[in-house]
Amino acid sequence: MSDSHLVYSTQTGRIEQPKPEKEVAGKLFKDGFVRIERQTKGRKGKGVMLVVGVDPKEHDLKKLAKTLKSKMGQGGAVKDGLIEVQGDDRDKLKAILESLTFKVKIAGG
């Protein structure tokens, strides 16, 4: 039996396996635009705005999310390479992102 598949040993107990680093699963667009989408699915009718297309290698998503949330005066989170901001004021969010030198499009209806 190979040691690489060992999960438990009677001498030492549970053996922790190193976990591979997660890749950030955000969408990137070839045209360089950041898109603002509105989503209500799975949120009991409450809407959130998703900021999609920010490159996590160039920008710190947590710092950017904190800036956006404080300027919008609303809550939010960073999940799977997307920035979620609560509410539905996409025009205000677009103006804030443009002031931070992003090219922005509002996606969806």
C-alpha positions in Angstrom: 0.0 0.0 0.0 1.3 3.4 -0.9 1.8 6.1 1.7 0.2 8.8 -0.5 -3.2 7.3 -0.1 -2.9 6.7 3.7 -5.8 8.4 5.5 -5.7 6.9 9.0 -3.0 5.1 10.9 -3.5 3.2 14.2 -0.2 4.6 15.5 -0.6 8.4 14.6 -4.4 8.7 14.0 -5.9 10.7 11.2 -3.4 11.9 8.5 -4.2 15.2 6.9 -3.8 15.3 3.2 -2.6 18.5 1.6 -5.4 20.3 -0.2 -4.8 21.7 -3.7 -5.2 25.4 -4.0 -8.5 26.5 -5.5 -8.5 28.3 -8.8 -10.5 31.5 -8.9 -13.5 30.7 -11.1 -14.4 34.3 -12.2 -15.3 35.0 -15.8 -12.9 37.2 -17.8 -14.0 38.8 -21.1 -11.7 39.4 -24.1 -13.0 42.9 -24.7 -11.6 44.1 -21.3 -15.0 45.3 -20.0 -16.2 44.6 -16.5 -19.9 43.7 -16.4 -22.5 44.4 -13.8 -25.2 41.7 -13.7 -28.4 41.6 -11.5 -29.3 38.3 -9.9 -32.2 37.2 -7.7 -32.1 33.4 -8.2 -31.8 31.5 -5.0 -32.0 34.6 -2.9 -35.7 34.6 -2.0 -36.4 37.5 -4.3 -33.7 39.7 -3.0 -31.5 41.2 -5.7 -27.8 41.5 -5.8 -25.4 43.1 -8.3 -22.6 40.9 -9.5 -19.4 42.6 -10.7 -18.0 40.1 -13.3 -14.8 40.2 -15.3 -12.3 41.7 -12.8 -8.9 40.0 -13.2 -7.9 38.6 -9.7 -4.3 38.6 -10.8 -4.3 42.4 -11.4 -6.7 43.6 -8.7 -7.2 42.5 -5.1 -10.9 41.5 -5.1 -11.4 41.8 -1.4 -10.0 45.4 -1.3 -12.1 46.3 -4.3 -15.2 44.8 -2.8 -14.6 46.7 0.4 -14.3 50.0 -1.5 -17.4 49.3 -3.5 -19.5 48.3 -0.5 -18.4 51.4 1.5 -19.1 53.8 -1.4 -22.5 52.2 -2.1 -23.4 52.0 1.6 -24.5 48.4 1.2 -23.3 44.9 2.1 -21.8 42.3 -0.1 -19.2 39.5 -0.5 -16.6 38.0 -2.7 -17.5 34.5 -3.9 -15.8 32.4 -6.6 -14.0 35.4 -8.2 -17.2 37.5 -8.4 -18.0 40.5 -6.3 -21.6 40.6 -5.0 -23.1 43.9 -3.8 -26.5 44.0 -2.3 -29.3 46.1 -3.8 -30.1 47.2 -7.4 -28.5 50.6 -8.1 -26.4 49.5 -11.1 -26.0 53.1 -12.4 -24.4 54.2 -9.2 -22.1 51.1 -9.1 -21.2 51.8 -12.7 -20.2 55.4 -11.9 -18.0 54.2 -9.0 -16.3 51.5 -11.1 -15.6 54.1 -13.9 -14.1 56.5 -11.4 -11.7 53.6 -10.4 -10.6 53.4 -14.1 -12.6 50.3 -15.1 -14.4 50.0 -18.5 -18.0 49.0 -17.5 -21.0 47.6 -19.2 -24.4 46.8 -17.6 -25.4 43.3 -18.6 -28.9 41.9 -18.7 -32.2 43.7 -18.6 
